[in-house]
Amino acid sequence: MATKKDVRDALQKWIQLLDKNPDVSGQFVGYKKIFLLTFTDLKYPVQMVFDGSGKAKLVDGAVANPDMSLAVDSGLFLKISNGEMDPMEAFMGGQLKPKGNMADLQKMEVFMDLFEQ
């Protein structure tokens, strides 16, 4: 089983992608949203808070009304993050439980493809 540190480290790579890649960060300019990821097996909620400047930060804990959310097992999340599992397969198999505006959720795909960077 993955640890909180494992998933936090994987999410930190998402933050670094925004910091280092202007093509990616440019897609999030004007984007002020909260993406809540809940790692069900760890009972660990983490918010990815987009501030509208093309940047985001991680905040531990849940929020009452996130703009979008994803409930996922930590091991599956790490497999998706490192390219061992196709996120679409996981979604179609019912292993990902997203909620929120589909266009907002699709924006997150850029992070799922990190292993290709």
Residue pairs with C-beta under 8 A, 6 or more apart in sequence:
1 41
1 42
1 74
1 75
2 39
2 41
2 42
2 74
2 75
2 77
2 78
3 42
3 74
4 39
4 42
4 44
6 74
6 78
7 37
7 39
7 42
7 44
7 46
7 74
7 77
7 78
8 46
8 58
10 77
10 78
10 81
10 82
11 37
11 46
11 48
11 58
12 58
13 81
13 114
14 48
14 56
14 111
14 114
15 48
15 55
15 56
15 57
15 58
17 24
17 110
17 111
17 114
17 117
18 24
18 25
18 28
18 54
18 55
18 56
19 25
19 55
21 117
24 110
25 54
25 55
26 54
27 54
27 107
27 110
28 50
28 54
28 55
28 56
28 107
29 52
29 53
29 54
30 52
31 50
31 52
31 54
31 107
32 50
32 51
32 52
33 50
33 67
33 68
33 104
34 47
34 48
34 49
34 50
34 63
34 66
34 67
34 68
35 47
35 48
35 49
35 50
35 66
35 67
35 68
35 69
35 70
35 104
35 108
36 45
36 46
36 47
36 48
36 62
36 63
36 66
36 68
36 69
36 70
37 45
37 46
37 47
37 48
37 69
37 70
37 72
37 77
38 44
38 45
38 46
38 62
38 69
38 70
38 71
38 72
39 45
39 46
39 72
39 73
39 74
39 77
40 71
40 72
40 73
41 73
41 74
41 75
42 74
44 60
44 74
45 60
45 61
45 62
46 58
46 59
46 60
46 61
47 58
47 59
47 60
47 61
47 62
47 63
47 66
48 56
48 57
48 58
49 56
49 57
49 58
49 59
50 56
51 57
66 100
67 100
67 101
67 104
68 98
68 99
68 100
68 101
68 104
68 105
68 108
69 98
69 99
69 100
70 96
70 97
70 98
70 99
70 105
70 108
71 96
71 97
72 90
72 95
72 96
72 97
73 95
76 85
76 90
76 95
76 96
79 85
80 86
80 87
80 90
80 112
81 111
81 112
81 114
81 115
82 115
83 114
83 115
83 116
87 96
87 109
87 112
90 96
91 98
98 105
